[in-house]
């Protein structure tokens, strides 16, 4: 569904809570991202079942951003190598 500003509204469930995400990405993309967040939260909760939801959310964000930074660095290194080979 799109709103009056042309934004796409997608309702998802993350860690048992429903959220409506509004943005430019497709429903499929938002659901994929939401599923990854939900999976990571469940993984971390499984490792430490005594975490409250707030701490779980922060640790999930830190873990996901860490993965993002590592992949970004790897991509930058690959681009640099490609430029050097040209």
HUSUL-V471696 format. One record per backbone hydrogen bond with DSSP energy under -0.5 kcal/mol. NH is the residue of the N-H (numbers start at 0). CO is the residue of the C=O. If there is no record, write none. Layout:
BEGIN
nh->NH co->CO
nh->NH co->CO
END
This chain:
BEGIN
nh->2 co->6
nh->5 co->2
nh->7 co->22
nh->8 co->0
nh->9 co->7
nh->9 co->20
nh->11 co->9
nh->11 co->18
nh->13 co->16
nh->16 co->13
nh->18 co->11
nh->20 co->9
nh->20 co->18
nh->22 co->7
nh->29 co->25
nh->30 co->26
nh->31 co->27
nh->32 co->28
nh->33 co->29
nh->34 co->30
nh->35 co->31
nh->36 co->32
nh->37 co->33
nh->38 co->34
nh->39 co->35
nh->40 co->36
nh->41 co->37
nh->42 co->38
nh->43 co->39
nh->44 co->40
nh->45 co->41
nh->46 co->42
nh->47 co->43
nh->50 co->47
nh->55 co->51
nh->56 co->52
nh->57 co->53
nh->58 co->54
nh->59 co->55
nh->60 co->56
nh->61 co->57
nh->62 co->58
nh->63 co->59
nh->64 co->60
nh->65 co->61
nh->66 co->62
nh->67 co->63
nh->68 co->64
nh->69 co->65
nh->70 co->66
nh->71 co->67
nh->72 co->68
nh->73 co->69
nh->74 co->70
nh->75 co->71
nh->76 co->72
nh->77 co->73
nh->78 co->74
nh->79 co->75
nh->80 co->76
nh->81 co->77
nh->82 co->78
nh->83 co->79
nh->84 co->80
nh->85 co->81
nh->85 co->82
END
